Amino acid sequence: MKSTLLTKSLSFTNPDFGCKPEERPIEEYISNAVINLDKTSGPTSHEIDAWVKRILHCEKTGHSGTLDPKVTGVLPVGIDNATRAIQLLLSAPKEYVCLMNLHKEVPEDDIRRVFNEFTGKIYQLPPVKSAVKRELRARNIYYSTIYEIDGRDVLFRIGCESGTYVRTYCHNIGEALVVGAHMAELRRTQAGSFNEKKNLVTLQDLTDSYYFYKKDGDESFLRETLMPMEVVADHLPKIIVKDSAVDAICHGANLASGGVSKLSDNIQKNSLVVIESLKGELIASGNALASSNEILESQSGFVVETSSVYMKPGVYPRLWK
């Protein structure tokens, strides 16, 4: 559910400092960009990182939410300064389209009944080959929609909490049906605000757009292919701060009540929030020390404990001691 911005203090930004993300000079735009990449079947996510780095001749790249080699779909990749910000997507909800193969035929009514049982909070044991500790853990399944059942093949779409293993989900459904099942094919269709309908590009698209920029001086295709890193935080509640508070936060300071200009109406105490400038630049993220209403009413004290800083110091003037 999209949040509404509430105004705590009407503020104006100085055009001499900072820049709207979409208006950054092209080299700065590239080094603060993310790619909504359509991963193909075959390469690992780390190989994709290496290829993007080679194509753009950048210093570093990093992805969010590793996809297995055979899995396709949405793979957000951050470039240079955006490699740290891309980690904000790790906790974002995910969506997949999956083809599951049952080991024996089962009546459709039974399949649909079990799918309904496997929504809401479920418990999973991560696969043996996984990057996390193998222990039982709870995960939320927001929806699981069956598109088609053809014999032993079941095509479905699943919206789930980050860290859900769809391969394990299929295995558990097979166990519940007492016939066994496995994941035959998987495609990720959404990760946070990244989805198949929003600027999904291929490695070839990226190669072509960079060629036009370098050879013809046409940066328009590159600006369409890449997106400002600020989009990685679209799924999170935000606090917009005054120009006077920006540089202190860039040096790691916590956000004080007096620096707040606007804020989302859905901030909960102890939740993850992002801090942005009045121009929409991503400054930092941190832990909310109060709810939206409490922040609106506060006259003093800290409202966010800063944990990660994404903007370099010096972009805005130092107005703190």
SVG drawing of the C-alpha trace seen along z (x, -y; Angstrom):
<svg xmlns="http://www.w3.org/2000/svg" viewBox="-12 -28 49 69">
<polyline fill="none" stroke="black" stroke-width="0.4" points="0.0,0.0 1.4,-3.3 2.0,-5.8 1.0,-9.5 3.5,-12.2 2.8,-14.3 4.3,-17.8 6.0,-18.6 7.8,-21.8 7.4,-23.6 10.9,-23.8 12.6,-24.9 15.8,-23.5 18.7,-25.6 19.2,-24.8 23.0,-25.4 23.4,-22.2 22.6,-18.6 20.6,-17.6 17.4,-15.8 18.4,-12.1 17.1,-12.1 19.0,-15.3 22.5,-14.1 25.3,-14.6 25.6,-11.3 28.8,-10.0 27.4,-10.7 24.1,-9.2 25.8,-6.0 27.8,-5.7 24.6,-6.1 22.3,-3.9 20.6,-0.5 19.5,1.8 16.3,3.8 18.0,6.7 16.2,9.6 18.4,12.5 18.5,15.4 18.8,19.1 22.4,20.3 24.7,17.7 25.1,17.2 24.1,13.9 27.7,13.1 28.6,13.7 25.9,11.2 27.6,8.7 30.9,9.2 29.4,8.8 27.6,5.5 30.9,4.2 32.7,5.0 30.0,3.5 29.9,0.2 33.6,0.0 32.6,-0.8 34.5,-0.1 32.0,2.3 28.6,3.9 26.4,5.8 23.0,7.5 20.2,8.0 18.5,11.4 20.7,14.1 18.9,16.2 20.1,19.7 21.7,20.2 18.5,21.8 16.2,19.2 15.2,16.2 13.7,12.8 14.1,9.7 17.6,9.2 18.3,5.7 22.0,4.7 23.6,1.7 26.5,-0.2 29.4,-1.8 27.8,-4.0 24.5,-2.2 26.0,1.2 25.3,0.5 21.9,-1.0 20.8,2.1 20.9,4.0 17.7,2.2 15.9,4.7 17.0,7.7 14.1,7.5 11.6,6.5 8.7,8.8 9.2,11.0 7.0,12.5 7.6,15.5 5.9,17.6 6.6,21.2 6.0,24.5 5.7,27.3 5.7,31.0 3.8,33.5 5.2,37.0 1.7,38.5 -1.6,37.1 -3.8,35.7 -7.4,34.4 -7.5,30.6 -9.7,30.0 -7.0,31.5 -4.3,29.4 -6.3,26.2 -7.1,27.1 -3.5,27.6 -2.4,24.4 -5.0,22.5 -3.5,24.2 0.0,23.0 -0.8,19.2 -0.3,16.9 2.5,18.0 4.3,21.2 7.4,22.9 10.3,23.9 13.6,25.7 16.1,24.1 17.6,26.5 20.9,28.2 22.6,26.0 21.7,22.6 23.5,19.5 21.7,19.5 21.8,21.6 19.6,24.7 17.0,24.3 13.2,24.1 11.9,20.6 8.6,18.8 7.8,17.1 4.7,15.3 3.0,16.3 0.9,13.3 -0.9,15.0 -0.5,18.1 -2.6,18.2 -2.9,21.3 -3.0,20.3 -3.2,23.8 -3.2,27.5 -2.2,29.8 -1.9,33.4 1.0,33.4 2.1,29.8 0.9,26.9 1.6,23.3 1.2,20.7 2.2,17.2 3.4,16.7 3.9,13.5 6.1,14.1 8.3,12.7 11.9,12.2 13.9,15.4 11.1,17.8 12.4,20.8 10.0,21.6 11.8,24.9 11.1,25.9 7.5,24.6 7.0,27.0 8.5,29.9 6.3,29.3 3.2,29.1 4.2,32.5 4.5,33.9 1.1,32.6 -0.4,34.2 1.5,37.4 2.8,37.8 6.0,35.7 6.7,32.7 9.6,30.6 10.1,27.2 10.5,27.5 11.0,23.9 11.0,20.5 11.0,16.9 11.1,13.9 8.6,11.3 9.1,8.8 11.5,7.7 10.2,4.7 9.4,2.0 11.3,3.8 9.0,5.8 8.6,7.0 6.5,3.9 9.0,1.3 12.0,0.8 13.1,4.4 16.2,4.6 18.5,7.3 22.3,7.3 22.1,6.6 19.9,3.5 22.6,2.3 25.4,3.0 23.6,1.1 22.8,-1.9 26.4,-2.3 27.6,-2.0 25.4,-4.8 26.6,-6.9 30.3,-6.3 30.3,-6.2 27.6,-8.7 27.5,-10.8 23.8,-10.0 23.1,-9.4 19.3,-9.2 19.2,-5.4 21.5,-5.0 19.3,-7.2 16.3,-5.0 18.2,-1.7 19.5,-2.7 17.5,-4.1 18.5,-6.4 19.4,-4.3 16.6,-6.0 14.1,-3.5 15.5,-0.8 13.8,-2.5 10.4,-3.0 8.9,-0.2 10.1,-1.7 8.6,-4.5 10.7,-7.7 11.6,-10.9 12.5,-14.0 14.9,-16.3 15.8,-20.0 19.0,-21.0 20.5,-22.0 20.3,-18.4 21.8,-16.6 25.6,-17.0 25.4,-16.0 23.6,-12.7 26.2,-12.2 28.8,-12.2 26.8,-9.5 24.8,-11.7 21.3,-10.5 18.4,-12.5 16.9,-15.0 13.3,-16.1 14.2,-19.6 15.6,-18.4 12.4,-16.7 10.4,-18.4 8.0,-15.6 7.5,-12.0 5.4,-8.9 2.3,-8.3 3.1,-4.6 6.3,-4.7 6.3,-2.4 8.7,-2.6 11.8,-0.3 11.1,0.1 13.5,-0.5 13.1,-4.0 15.0,-5.9 16.1,-9.5 15.9,-11.6 16.6,-15.2 14.0,-17.7 15.3,-17.0 14.5,-13.3 18.2,-12.2 18.8,-9.1 20.9,-10.1 20.7,-7.3 18.6,-4.6 18.1,-3.8 15.9,-2.6 12.9,-4.8 12.9,-5.8 9.2,-6.9 6.1,-6.4 4.8,-8.9 2.4,-10.7 5.1,-10.8 7.6,-12.4 5.0,-14.9 4.3,-16.0 8.0,-15.9 9.7,-19.2 13.2,-17.8 15.3,-14.7 16.4,-12.1 13.8,-10.4 16.0,-8.1 19.1,-6.1 21.3,-6.2 22.7,-2.8 23.8,-3.2 24.8,-6.4 24.7,-6.5 25.4,-10.2 29.0,-11.4 29.7,-14.3 30.1,-17.8 27.2,-17.7 25.4,-20.1 27.0,-22.8 28.1,-22.0 25.7,-23.8 26.5,-21.9 29.2,-22.1"/>
</svg>
